């Protein structure tokens, strides 16, 4: 782990699979008001792990409305940030 106090970030190398250690870290981030984000991974892992942890329903709905406002035809980066979004 690397702590970036200036940016308020914690950079952590976590196992790609849903291990108890990974779940504990992600739950700790969320409990502190943060989130986990996938930055570097193999193509295989990227096919099976979302870039962001699932957002709460209100935040997810707002994000989708903003995305649709900028890209109503869903032509930009389909599936890049979330897998279940626009097709």
DSSP file (Angstrom, degrees, kcal/mol; ACC not computed):
  #  RESIDUE AA STRUCTURE BP1 BP2  ACC     N-H-->O    O-->H-N    N-H-->O    O-->H-N    TCO  KAPPA ALPHA  PHI   PSI    X-CA   Y-CA   Z-CA
    1    1 A X              0   0    0      0, 0.0     2,-0.4     0, 0.0    11,-0.2   0.000 360.0 360.0 360.0 144.0    0.0    0.0    0.0
    2    2 A X  E     -A   11   0A   0      9,-2.7     9,-3.2     2,-0.0     2,-0.5  -0.998 360.0-146.7-127.0 131.1    1.1    3.5   -0.7
    3    3 A X  E     -A   10   0A   0     -2,-0.4     2,-0.7     7,-0.2     7,-0.2  -0.864   7.9-167.3-102.2 126.7   -0.5    6.5    1.0
    4    4 A X  E  >> +A    9   0A   0      5,-3.2     5,-2.2    -2,-0.5     4,-1.1  -0.824   9.8 176.7-110.9  88.3   -0.9    9.8   -0.9
    5    5 A X  T  45S+     0   0    0     -2,-0.7    -1,-0.2     1,-0.2     3,-0.1   0.844  75.8  58.7 -65.3 -34.8   -1.8   12.2    1.9
    6    6 A X  T  45S+     0   0    0      1,-0.2    -1,-0.2    -3,-0.1    -2,-0.0   0.886 118.6  30.2 -62.6 -38.8   -1.9   15.2   -0.5
    7    7 A X  T  45S-     0   0    0     -3,-0.3    -1,-0.2     2,-0.1    -2,-0.2   0.458 107.3-121.6 -98.4  -2.5   -4.5   13.7   -2.7
    8    8 A X  T  <5 +     0   0    0     -4,-1.1     2,-0.3     1,-0.2    -3,-0.2   0.846  65.9 139.4  66.5  33.6   -6.2   11.7    0.1
    9    9 A X  E   < -A    4   0A   0     -5,-2.2    -5,-3.2     2,-0.0     2,-0.5  -0.807  44.5-158.0-113.7 151.3   -5.6    8.4   -1.8
   10   10 A X  E     -A    3   0A   0     -2,-0.3     2,-0.6    -7,-0.2    -7,-0.2  -0.988  12.4-157.5-122.7 119.3   -4.5    5.0   -0.8
   11   11 A X  E     +A    2   0A   0     -9,-3.2    -9,-2.7    -2,-0.5     2,-0.4  -0.868  20.3 176.9 -97.0 121.7   -3.0    2.9   -3.6
   12   12 A X        -     0   0    0     -2,-0.6     2,-0.8   -11,-0.2    -2,-0.0  -0.984  31.2-141.0-132.0 136.3   -3.3   -0.8   -2.8
   13   13 A X        +     0   0    0     -2,-0.4     2,-0.3     3,-0.0    -2,-0.0  -0.859  35.7 179.9 -91.7 110.3   -2.4   -3.9   -4.8
   14   14 A X        -     0   0    0     -2,-0.8     2,-0.1     1,-0.1    -2,-0.0  -0.799  35.6 -94.3-113.2 153.5   -5.2   -6.3   -4.0
   15   15 A X        -     0   0    0     -2,-0.3     4,-0.2     1,-0.1    -1,-0.1  -0.403  31.5-132.0 -63.5 142.0   -5.8   -9.8   -5.2
   16   16 A X  S    S+     0   0    0      2,-0.1     2,-0.2    -2,-0.1    -1,-0.1   0.750  84.7  74.1 -70.0 -23.3   -8.0   -9.9   -8.3
   17   17 A X  S    S-     0   0    0      1,-0.1     2,-2.4    32,-0.0     5,-0.2  -0.506 101.5 -95.6 -89.6 161.3  -10.3  -12.6   -7.0
   18   18 A X        +     0   0    0     -2,-0.2     2,-0.2     4,-0.1    -2,-0.1  -0.447  62.5 162.8 -77.0  72.6  -12.9  -12.0   -4.3
   19   19 A X     >  -     0   0    0     -2,-2.4     4,-2.6    -4,-0.2     5,-0.2  -0.495  53.5-109.3 -86.6 161.0  -10.8  -13.2   -1.4
   20   20 A X  H  > S+     0   0    0      1,-0.2     4,-2.3     2,-0.2     5,-0.2   0.878 120.3  53.6 -57.1 -37.5  -11.6  -12.4    2.3
   21   21 A X  H  > S+     0   0    0      2,-0.2     4,-2.2     1,-0.2    -1,-0.2   0.928 110.3  46.1 -63.9 -44.6   -8.6   -9.9    2.4
   22   22 A X  H  > S+     0   0    0      2,-0.2     4,-2.7     1,-0.2     5,-0.2   0.937 112.7  49.7 -63.1 -47.1   -9.9   -8.1   -0.7
   23   23 A X  H  X S+     0   0    0     -4,-2.6     4,-2.6     1,-0.2    -1,-0.2   0.900 110.4  51.2 -58.5 -41.6  -13.4   -7.9    0.6
   24   24 A X  H  X S+     0   0    0     -4,-2.3     4,-2.1    -5,-0.2    -1,-0.2   0.920 111.6  46.9 -62.7 -45.0  -12.2   -6.6    3.9
   25   25 A X  H  X S+     0   0    0     -4,-2.2     4,-2.3     2,-0.2    -2,-0.2   0.943 113.8  46.9 -62.4 -48.5  -10.1   -3.8    2.3
   26   26 A X  H  X S+     0   0    0     -4,-2.7     4,-2.4     1,-0.2    -2,-0.2   0.902 111.8  50.7 -63.4 -41.3  -13.0   -2.8    0.0
   27   27 A X  H  X S+     0   0    0     -4,-2.6     4,-2.4    -5,-0.2    -1,-0.2   0.884 109.8  51.6 -62.9 -37.9  -15.5   -2.7    2.8
   28   28 A X  H  X S+     0   0    0     -4,-2.1     4,-1.3     2,-0.2    -2,-0.2   0.899 109.1  49.7 -64.7 -41.0  -13.0   -0.6    4.8
   29   29 A X  H  <>S+     0   0    0     -4,-2.3     5,-3.1     1,-0.2     3,-0.3   0.936 113.4  46.2 -61.6 -46.1  -12.7    1.9    2.0
   30   30 A X  H ><5S+     0   0    0     -4,-2.4     3,-1.7     1,-0.2    -2,-0.2   0.884 108.3  55.3 -65.8 -39.0  -16.5    2.1    1.6
   31   31 A X  H 3<5S+     0   0    0     -4,-2.4    -1,-0.2     1,-0.3    -2,-0.2   0.803 107.1  51.7 -63.5 -28.3  -17.0    2.5    5.4
   32   32 A X  T 3<5S-     0   0    0     -4,-1.3    -1,-0.3    -3,-0.3    -2,-0.2   0.362 127.7-100.1 -89.0   5.2  -14.6    5.5    5.3
   33   33 A X  T < 5S+     0   0    0     -3,-1.7    -3,-0.2     1,-0.2    -2,-0.1   0.609  89.7 106.4  88.7  12.2  -16.6    7.1    2.5
   34   34 A X      < -     0   0    0     -5,-3.1     2,-0.3    -6,-0.2    -1,-0.2  -0.233  53.4-141.8-107.7-162.5  -14.3    6.0   -0.3
   35   35 A X        -     0   0    0     -2,-0.1     2,-0.4    -3,-0.1    -8,-0.0  -0.973  14.9-113.7-156.4 165.5  -14.3    3.4   -3.1
   36   36 A X        -     0   0    0     -2,-0.3    17,-1.1   -10,-0.0     2,-0.4  -0.836  27.8-171.1-105.5 147.1  -12.1    0.9   -4.9
   37   37 A X  B     -B   52   0B   0     -2,-0.4     2,-0.6    15,-0.2    15,-0.2  -0.998  24.0-125.4-140.9 133.7  -11.2    1.3   -8.6
   38   38 A X        +     0   0    0     13,-3.2     3,-0.1    -2,-0.4    -2,-0.0  -0.677  36.9 161.9 -79.6 119.5   -9.4   -1.1  -10.9
   39   39 A X        +     0   0    0     -2,-0.6     2,-0.4     1,-0.3    -1,-0.2   0.826  62.6  20.7-104.7 -47.5   -6.4    0.7  -12.4
   40   40 A X  S    S+     0   0    0      6,-0.0    -1,-0.3     2,-0.0     2,-0.3  -0.989  72.2 130.1-130.3 132.7   -4.1   -2.0  -13.8
   41   41 A X        -     0   0    0     -2,-0.4    -3,-0.0    -3,-0.1     2,-0.0  -0.970  53.5 -88.3-169.0 161.7   -5.0   -5.6  -14.6
   42   42 A X     >  -     0   0    0     -2,-0.3     4,-2.4     1,-0.1     5,-0.2  -0.256  45.2-105.6 -69.8 165.0   -4.6   -8.2  -17.3
   43   43 A X  H  > S+     0   0    0      1,-0.2     4,-1.7     2,-0.2     5,-0.1   0.881 121.0  56.2 -59.7 -38.6   -7.3   -8.4  -20.1
   44   44 A X  H  > S+     0   0    0      1,-0.2     4,-0.7     2,-0.2    -1,-0.2   0.928 109.5  44.4 -60.9 -45.8   -8.6  -11.6  -18.4
   45   45 A X  H >> S+     0   0    0      1,-0.2     4,-1.6     2,-0.2     3,-1.1   0.912 110.2  55.4 -66.2 -41.8   -9.2   -9.8  -15.1
   46   46 A X  H 3< S+     0   0    0     -4,-2.4    -1,-0.2     1,-0.3    -2,-0.2   0.805 103.1  56.4 -62.0 -29.1  -10.7   -6.8  -16.8
   47   47 A X  H 3< S+     0   0    0     -4,-1.7    -1,-0.3     1,-0.2    -2,-0.2   0.756 118.5  32.8 -70.5 -22.8  -13.3   -9.1  -18.5
   48   48 A X  H << S+     0   0    0     -3,-1.1     2,-0.4    -4,-0.7    -2,-0.2   0.520 112.7  59.9-113.4  -8.4  -14.4  -10.3  -15.1
   49   49 A X  S  < S-     0   0    0     -4,-1.6    -1,-0.1    -5,-0.1     4,-0.1  -0.985  76.6-126.8-128.1 129.6  -14.0   -7.3  -12.7
   50   50 A X        -     0   0    0     -2,-0.4   -12,-0.2     1,-0.1    32,-0.1  -0.369  19.0-125.7 -68.6 152.0  -15.7   -4.0  -13.0
   51   51 A X  S    S+     0   0    0     30,-0.7   -13,-3.2    29,-0.2     2,-0.3   0.917  97.0  31.0 -61.9 -44.5  -13.5   -0.8  -13.0
   52   52 A X  B    S-B   37   0B   0     29,-0.8   -15,-0.2   -15,-0.2     3,-0.1  -0.826  92.6-106.4-112.9 152.9  -15.6    0.6  -10.2
   53   53 A X        -     0   0    0    -17,-1.1    -2,-0.0    -2,-0.3    -1,-0.0  -0.437  61.0 -77.5 -65.5 152.8  -17.4   -1.2   -7.3
   54   54 A X        -     0   0    0     -2,-0.1    -1,-0.1     1,-0.1     2,-0.1  -0.298  53.2-129.8 -56.0 132.9  -21.2   -1.1   -7.9
   55   55 A X        -     0   0    0      1,-0.1    -1,-0.1    -3,-0.1    -3,-0.0  -0.462  28.8 -91.8 -81.0 155.8  -22.5    2.3   -7.0
   56   56 A X     >  -     0   0    0     -2,-0.1     4,-2.8     1,-0.1     3,-0.3  -0.322  47.1-103.4 -60.8 154.3  -25.5    2.8   -4.7
   57   57 A X  H  > S+     0   0    0      1,-0.2     4,-2.3     2,-0.2     5,-0.2   0.840 119.4  49.4 -56.7 -40.6  -28.8    2.9   -6.7
   58   58 A X  H  > S+     0   0    0      2,-0.2     4,-2.1     1,-0.2    -1,-0.2   0.914 114.5  44.4 -65.4 -43.1  -29.2    6.7   -6.4
   59   59 A X  H  > S+     0   0    0     -3,-0.3     4,-2.7     2,-0.2    -2,-0.2   0.894 113.1  51.9 -67.9 -40.1  -25.6    7.4   -7.6
   60   60 A X  H  X S+     0   0    0     -4,-2.8     4,-2.2     2,-0.2    -2,-0.2   0.912 110.4  48.2 -63.3 -42.0  -25.9    4.8  -10.3
   61   61 A X  H  X S+     0   0    0     -4,-2.3     4,-2.0    -5,-0.2    -2,-0.2   0.914 112.9  47.9 -65.1 -43.0  -29.1    6.4  -11.6
   62   62 A X  H  X S+     0   0    0     -4,-2.1     4,-2.3     2,-0.2    -2,-0.2   0.924 111.3  50.7 -63.2 -44.8  -27.6    9.9  -11.6
   63   63 A X  H  X S+     0   0    0     -4,-2.7     4,-2.7     1,-0.2    -2,-0.2   0.898 109.8  50.5 -60.1 -41.4  -24.5    8.7  -13.4
   64   64 A X  H  X S+     0   0    0     -4,-2.2     4,-2.6     2,-0.2    -1,-0.2   0.889 109.5  50.3 -66.2 -38.6  -26.6    7.0  -16.0
   65   65 A X  H  X S+     0   0    0     -4,-2.0     4,-1.7     2,-0.2    -2,-0.2   0.904 112.6  46.9 -65.5 -40.7  -28.6   10.2  -16.6
   66   66 A X  H  X S+     0   0    0     -4,-2.3     4,-1.6     2,-0.2     5,-0.2   0.933 112.3  50.2 -65.2 -45.3  -25.4   12.3  -16.9
   67   67 A X  H  X S+     0   0    0     -4,-2.7     4,-2.5     1,-0.2     3,-0.3   0.923 110.8  49.1 -58.9 -45.3  -23.9    9.7  -19.3
   68   68 A X  H  < S+     0   0    0     -4,-2.6    -1,-0.2     1,-0.2    -2,-0.2   0.826 106.5  57.7 -64.7 -31.2  -27.0    9.7  -21.5
   69   69 A X  H  < S+     0   0    0     -4,-1.7     3,-0.3     1,-0.2    -1,-0.2   0.866 116.5  33.7 -65.4 -35.9  -26.9   13.5  -21.5
   70   70 A X  H  < S+     0   0    0     -4,-1.6    -2,-0.2    -3,-0.3    -1,-0.2   0.757 135.6  24.1 -88.8 -27.4  -23.4   13.5  -23.0
   71   71 A X    ><  +     0   0    0     -4,-2.5     3,-1.8    -5,-0.2    -1,-0.2  -0.545  64.2 165.1-139.7  68.6  -23.8   10.3  -25.1
   72   72 A X  T 3  S+     0   0    0     -3,-0.3    -1,-0.1     1,-0.3    -4,-0.1   0.746  81.1  49.3 -63.8 -23.7  -27.5    9.7  -25.9
   73   73 A X  T 3  S-     0   0    0     13,-0.0    -1,-0.3    -5,-0.0    -5,-0.1   0.409 105.4-128.1 -94.6   1.8  -26.7    7.2  -28.7
   74   74 A X    <   +     0   0    0     -3,-1.8    -2,-0.1    -7,-0.1     4,-0.1   0.926  65.4 133.0  53.3  52.5  -24.3    5.2  -26.4
   75   75 A X        +     0   0    0      2,-0.1     2,-0.6     1,-0.0     3,-0.3   0.579  42.2  86.9-106.1 -12.5  -21.5    5.3  -29.0
   76   76 A X  S    S-     0   0    0      1,-0.2     4,-0.2    -5,-0.1    -5,-0.0  -0.802 109.2 -30.1 -97.6 122.2  -18.6    6.3  -26.7
   77   77 A X  S >  S-     0   0    0     -2,-0.6     3,-2.1     1,-0.2     4,-0.5   0.826  74.1-157.7  47.9  48.1  -16.6    3.6  -24.8
   78   78 A X  T 3  S+     0   0    0      1,-0.3    -1,-0.2    -3,-0.3     9,-0.1  -0.335  74.7   2.5 -56.5 129.6  -19.4    1.1  -24.4
   79   79 A X  T 3  S+     0   0    0      7,-0.2    -1,-0.3     3,-0.2    -2,-0.1   0.537  96.4 118.9  73.2   6.7  -18.7   -1.2  -21.4
   80   80 A X  S <  S+     0   0    0     -3,-2.1   -29,-0.2    -4,-0.2    -2,-0.1   0.912  86.5  19.8 -73.1 -42.1  -15.5    0.6  -20.5
   81   81 A X  S    S+     0   0    0     -4,-0.5   -29,-0.8     1,-0.3   -30,-0.7   0.806 136.9  16.4 -99.0 -35.1  -16.5    1.7  -17.0
   82   82 A X        -     0   0    0    -32,-0.1    -1,-0.3   -31,-0.1     3,-0.3  -0.990  59.7-147.6-137.5 147.0  -19.4   -0.7  -16.2
   83   83 A X  S    S+     0   0    0     -2,-0.3    -1,-0.1     1,-0.2    -3,-0.0   0.840  93.4  54.1 -83.4 -33.6  -20.4   -3.9  -17.9
   84   84 A X  S    S+     0   0    0     -5,-0.0    -1,-0.2     3,-0.0     3,-0.1   0.420  91.1  94.3 -85.3   4.0  -24.2   -3.7  -17.4
   85   85 A X  S    S-     0   0    0     -3,-0.3    -7,-0.0     1,-0.2    -2,-0.0   0.444  84.5 -17.3 -76.7-146.1  -24.7   -0.3  -19.0
   86   86 A X              0   0    0      1,-0.1    -7,-0.2    -4,-0.0    -1,-0.2  -0.212 360.0 360.0 -62.4 145.9  -25.6    0.7  -22.5
   87   87 A X              0   0    0     -3,-0.1    -1,-0.1    -9,-0.1    -9,-0.1   0.407 360.0 360.0-102.1 360.0  -25.2   -1.8  -25.3
